[in-house]
Amino acid sequence: MARFHDLTVTDIHKTIRDAVVVTLKPDTPDDFDFTPGQYLTFKHDFEGEELRRNYSICAGKDDGILQIGIKRVDGGTFSTWANTDLQVGDTLQAMPPQGRFHTPNEAGTGKNYLGFAGGSGITPVLSILKTVLKREMDSSFTLVYANRGVNSIMFREELEDLKNTYMGRFNVIHVLESDTQEADLFTGRVDAEKCKTLFAKWIDIASVDTAYICGPKPMMLTISAALKDHGLSKEQIKFELFGAEQQGRAKSKAEVVANARAVGAEASIIIDGTARSVTIAKGQTLLEAALAHDLDAPFACRAGVCSTCKCKVLEGEVDMRANHALEDYEVEQGYVLSCQSVPVSATVVVEYE
C-alpha cells in the first residue's frame, strides 16, 4: 500500500544558509508527474529508526525537473541530515506526489491570485505561481512572503527574477519580522491589522479569484479569517499547513473528548482489497493498531496534517481528534485520518483506498 520509489539526487544547492534545494531523478518518472502544490513523502532510516517526512515540490510544472526545498529546523533529524550529509548521487525513497493544495490551470482566462507564505511555506506556493505565470498568460499573482529577516528569505533571487520576467503580472511583498524596512507595514508579523491595511492600500481583495496560504498554523488561521472578513469565500481559500503540533504539547479539547469516548475494539482493516482482523486497545488510533499488526498502512506526519493516512469508515464509529487535511465533504462521506481516529464503537471496519 505505502509504495516507495527510488529517486537519485542529481543536484543540491543552498537557497539560504540553512535550506537546500534538492533536484531528484525518479527511477519511474511517470509515477512522479506532479500537480503544482503537491508534496512528496520521504522515508529514511536513522540508526535503525525509520523516519517519514513531507516536503513540497518547488519546481514549476514546465521546469522539466523535480525539486524540493528542505529548510533545517532545530532538532529536525531529517532536515539536518539533508542540509549537512545528503550528497549528489545518493538515493532517496519517496511515495508519489500527494496533496490537494492547488486549483486547475485554465489557459486563456485572466485571474487574480493571491498567495501568503511563511518561511519554508514558500515551496508549494512557488511551484503554483511559476506554473500560473507560465500557463495563464492573462493572469496575475501577488505574493506576501513573511520571514524573520532578509537572510532567511528562501528563493529570494528566483523571486526577483520572476518579478522582472513577468513585470505587471507578478508582485512580491516581503514582510520581515526583525529587519526594519522603510514602511512599518512591512515590518513585524502578518496579523489581522496588517492584513486589513494591505487590503486597503496594496491589494485589491475584491478582484482576487483564489488565495493560497502556506505556513505555520497561527499565521494561516489569522490570514484565512482576514480573507473571509474581506469577502472571500471558503472555496476561494486554499491552504497547506505545516509545523504541526509536536509531541509533549497540551491535549486539545477535541483530543480530550475523543479519548474520553474511546473504547477497545475489534477492527477489520482493508488494504489493497485484503481484510485483516486486529484488536485495537482503548485510546489507540487506527494507524497505531495497523502498524502494531505489521500492516503496510500509509502515513507520514501523524499529526492530522498531510492526509497520507486517509481511510474510509465502512462500519462502526470513530472519533477524529484533529483534522487539518480533509474537506468537509470527505468527512461527510466517511473518510477519516487514521493517525487521529480512535474507535468509539466495539467493532469497526475501515478501508485504505
C-alpha positions in Angstrom: 0.0 0.0 0.0 2.6 2.5 1.1 4.7 2.2 -2.1 8.0 4.0 -2.1 10.2 4.5 -5.2 13.9 5.3 -5.6 14.9 8.8 -6.6 18.5 9.8 -7.4 19.8 13.1 -6.1 21.2 14.9 -9.2 21.8 18.4 -7.7 21.9 20.1 -4.3 22.3 23.8 -3.8 21.8 26.3 -1.0 19.0 28.8 -1.3 19.8 30.3 2.2 22.3 29.3 4.8 20.0 26.7 6.4 18.0 25.4 3.5 18.8 23.4 0.4 17.1 22.8 -2.9 17.3 19.1 -3.9 16.9 18.0 -7.5 15.7 14.4 -8.0 15.5 11.9 -10.8 12.9 9.2 -10.2 13.5 5.7 -11.4 9.9 5.6 -12.5 9.2 9.2 -13.9 5.6 8.5 -14.7 4.8 8.0 -11.1 6.1 11.4 -10.2 4.1 13.5 -12.7 3.1 16.1 -10.2 0.5 18.8 -9.9 1.9 22.2 -8.6 1.3 22.5 -4.9 1.8 18.8 -4.2 4.4 17.2 -1.8 6.5 14.0 -1.6 6.6 11.7 1.5 10.1 10.5 2.1 11.4 7.8 4.4 14.9 7.2 5.7 16.5 5.0 8.3 18.4 6.8 11.1 20.3 4.3 13.3 17.6 1.7 13.0 14.6 4.1 13.2 12.6 4.9 10.2 11.5 8.5 9.8 9.0 9.8 7.3 8.8 13.5 6.3 6.8 15.5 3.8 8.5 18.1 1.6 6.7 20.2 -1.0 7.7 20.3 -4.7 9.1 23.8 -5.5 9.6 23.3 -9.3 7.1 24.7 -11.7 5.2 22.3 -13.9 7.1 23.4 -17.0 10.6 23.5 -15.4 11.3 20.0 -16.6 12.7 18.9 -13.2 11.6 17.6 -9.9 12.8 19.7 -7.0 12.0 20.0 -3.3 13.1 22.6 -0.7 14.2 21.5 2.7 14.8 24.0 5.5 16.7 22.9 8.5 14.7 23.1 11.7 16.0 22.9 15.3 16.1 19.3 16.4 14.9 18.1 13.0 16.7 14.8 12.2 15.7 14.5 8.6 16.1 18.2 7.7 19.5 18.4 9.4 20.7 15.4 7.6 19.5 16.7 4.3 21.3 20.0 4.9 24.6 18.5 6.1 25.1 15.0 4.8 23.0 14.4 1.7 25.2 14.1 -1.4 24.7 14.2 -5.2 24.4 10.6 -6.3 22.6 9.4 -3.1 19.3 7.6 -3.4 16.2 8.7 -1.6 12.9 6.8 -1.2 9.6 8.6 -1.7 5.9 8.0 -2.3 4.4 9.5 -5.5 3.2 13.1 -5.3 0.2 13.8 -3.0 -1.8 16.7 -1.8 -4.6 19.0 -2.9 -3.1 22.4 -2.4 -4.0 23.5 -5.9 -6.7 24.6 -8.4 -6.8 23.7 -12.1 -4.8 25.9 -14.5 -7.1 27.5 -17.2 -5.2 28.8 -20.1 -6.9 31.8 -21.8 -8.6 33.0 -18.7 -7.4 36.1 -16.7 -7.5 35.5 -13.0 -6.0 37.3 -10.0 -4.2 35.1 -7.5 -3.1 36.0 -4.0 -0.5 34.0 -2.0 0.6 34.2 1.6 3.7 32.2 2.6 5.7 32.0 5.8 9.3 30.7 5.8 9.6 27.4 4.0 5.9 27.6 3.2 7.0 29.2 0.0 7.9 25.9 -1.6 4.5 24.8 -2.8 3.4 28.4 -3.5 6.5 28.9 -5.7 5.5 25.8 -7.7 2.0 27.2 -8.1 2.9 30.7 -9.0 5.5 29.7 -11.6 3.0 27.5 -13.3 0.3 30.1 -13.3 2.6 32.8 -14.8 3.8 30.4 -17.5 0.4 28.8 -18.4 -2.1 31.6 -17.8 -0.8 34.5 -19.8 -3.6 36.8 -18.7 -3.5 36.0 -15.0 -1.6 37.9 -12.3 -0.2 36.8 -8.9 0.6 38.8 -5.8 2.7 37.1 -3.1 3.0 38.2 0.5 6.1 36.5 1.9 6.8 36.6 5.6 10.2 35.8 7.1 12.3 36.7 10.1 14.8 38.7 8.1 16.4 39.2 4.7 18.8 36.4 5.3 16.0 33.9 5.8 14.2 34.5 2.5 14.2 31.3 0.6 14.4 31.6 -3.2 15.0 35.4 -3.0 16.9 35.7 -6.2 14.4 33.4 -8.1 11.5 35.5 -6.9 13.2 38.7 -8.1 13.9 37.1 -11.5 10.3 36.1 -11.8 9.3 39.7 -10.9 11.5 41.0 -13.7 10.3 38.4 -16.2 6.6 38.9 -15.5 6.5 42.6 -14.9 3.0 43.8 -14.3 1.8 40.3 -13.6 3.8 39.2 -10.6 4.4 41.3 -7.4 6.0 40.2 -4.2 5.6 41.9 -0.9 8.2 41.0 1.8 7.2 41.2 5.4 10.1 40.9 7.8 9.7 40.3 11.5 13.1 41.5 12.7 14.6 43.6 9.9 13.4 47.2 9.8 12.0 48.3 6.4 11.1 51.7 5.0 7.4 51.2 5.8 6.2 49.9 9.1 3.5 47.9 7.2 6.3 45.6 6.0 7.9 45.1 9.4 6.6 42.7 12.1 4.3 39.7 11.8 1.4 39.3 9.4 -1.6 39.8 11.8 -5.2 40.8 11.2 -4.4 44.5 11.3 -1.6 44.2 8.8 -3.9 42.2 6.5 -6.5 45.0 6.8 -4.0 47.6 5.8 -2.7 45.5 2.9 -6.2 45.0 1.6 -6.9 48.7 1.8 -3.7 50.1 0.3 -1.8 47.4 -1.6 -4.1 44.5 -2.6 -7.4 44.8 -4.4 -9.0 41.9 -2.4 -12.3 42.3 -4.3 -10.6 41.2 -7.5 -8.9 38.1 -6.1 -10.2 34.8 -7.5 -8.1 32.4 -5.4 -5.9 32.8 -2.4 -3.2 30.3 -1.3 -1.8 30.2 2.2 1.1 28.1 3.4 2.8 28.5 6.7 2.5 27.9 10.5 -0.9 27.2 11.9 -1.4 30.6 13.8 -0.4 32.6 10.7 -2.8 30.6 8.5 -5.8 30.9 10.8 -5.2 34.7 11.1 -4.9 35.2 7.3 -7.8 32.9 6.5 -10.1 34.8 8.9 -9.0 38.1 7.4 -9.7 36.9 3.9 -13.1 35.8 4.8 -13.8 39.1 6.7 -12.9 40.9 3.5 -15.3 38.9 1.2 -13.5 35.8 0.1 -15.5 32.5 0.4 -14.2 29.3 1.9 -14.0 27.8 -1.6 -11.7 30.6 -2.7 -9.1 29.9 0.0 -6.7 27.1 -0.3 -4.2 26.3 2.5 -1.4 23.9 3.3 -0.4 23.5 6.9 3.0 22.7 8.2 4.7 23.0 11.6 2.1 20.6 13.1 1.8 20.2 16.9 4.7 18.4 18.4 4.8 15.6 21.0 4.5 16.9 24.5 2.0 19.6 23.8 -1.1 20.0 25.8 -4.0 18.0 24.5 -6.7 19.8 22.6 -10.3 19.8 23.7 -11.1 17.6 20.7 -8.5 15.0 21.8 -9.8 15.0 25.4 -13.3 14.4 24.1 -12.2 11.7 21.7 -10.1 9.9 24.3 -13.0 10.0 26.8 -15.3 8.3 24.3 -12.7 5.8 23.1 -13.3 2.1 23.6 -11.3 -1.1 22.8 -12.5 -2.5 19.5 -12.3 -5.4 17.1 -11.5 -4.0 13.7 -11.2 -5.1 10.1 -8.7 -3.1 8.2 -8.8 -3.4 4.4 -5.6 -2.6 2.4 -5.3 -3.3 -1.3 -8.6 -5.3 -1.1 -7.4 -7.6 1.6 -9.0 -7.5 5.1 -7.1 -8.2 8.2 -8.7 -8.5 11.7 -6.9 -6.6 14.5 -7.6 -5.7 18.1 -7.5 -2.0 18.9 -6.7 -1.0 22.5 -8.7 1.8 24.2 -7.3 5.1 23.0 -5.2 3.6 20.3 -5.6 5.1 16.9 -6.4 3.1 13.7 -3.0 3.8 12.3 -1.2 2.7 15.5 -3.2 -0.5 15.6 -2.4 -1.2 11.9 1.3 -0.6 12.3 1.4 -2.7 15.5 0.0 -5.6 13.5 2.6 -5.1 10.7 0.1 -3.8 8.2 1.5 -1.7 5.4 -0.7 1.3 6.1 0.4 4.7 4.5 1.4 7.5 6.8 3.7 10.5 7.1 3.2 13.3 9.6 1.0 11.5 12.2 -0.4 15.0 13.1 -3.5 15.2 11.1 -1.9 17.5 8.5 -1.0 15.7 5.3 -3.9 13.2 4.6 -1.4 10.4 3.7 -3.2 8.1 6.1 -6.7 8.8 4.9 -9.1 5.8 5.0 -12.9 5.3 4.9 -15.0 4.0 7.8 -17.4 1.4 6.3 -18.8 0.1 9.6 -18.8 1.4 13.2 -17.8 4.7 14.6 -14.6 6.6 15.3 -13.7 10.0 16.7 -11.2 12.1 14.8 -9.1 14.1 17.3 -7.7 16.6 14.7 -8.2 17.3 11.1 -6.2 19.8 9.1 -6.4 18.0 5.8 -9.8 16.6 4.9 -12.5 18.7 3.3 -16.0 18.8 4.8 -17.5 16.7 2.0 -14.9 14.0 2.6 -15.7 13.7 6.3 -19.4 13.5 5.4 -18.6 10.6 3.0 -17.0 8.7 5.9 -13.3 9.5 5.4 -11.1 10.0 8.4 -7.4 10.5 9.1 -6.3 7.2 10.7 -3.5 8.8 12.6 -6.1 10.8 14.5 -9.0 8.5 14.8 -9.9 6.2 17.8 -12.8 3.7 17.8 -15.9 4.6 19.9 -17.8 1.5 18.9 -16.9 -2.1 19.7 -16.5 -3.1 16.1 -15.0 -1.0 13.2 -14.4 -1.7 9.5 -12.1 0.7 7.6 -10.6 0.7 4.2 -7.5 2.4 2.8 -8.2 3.2 -0.9 
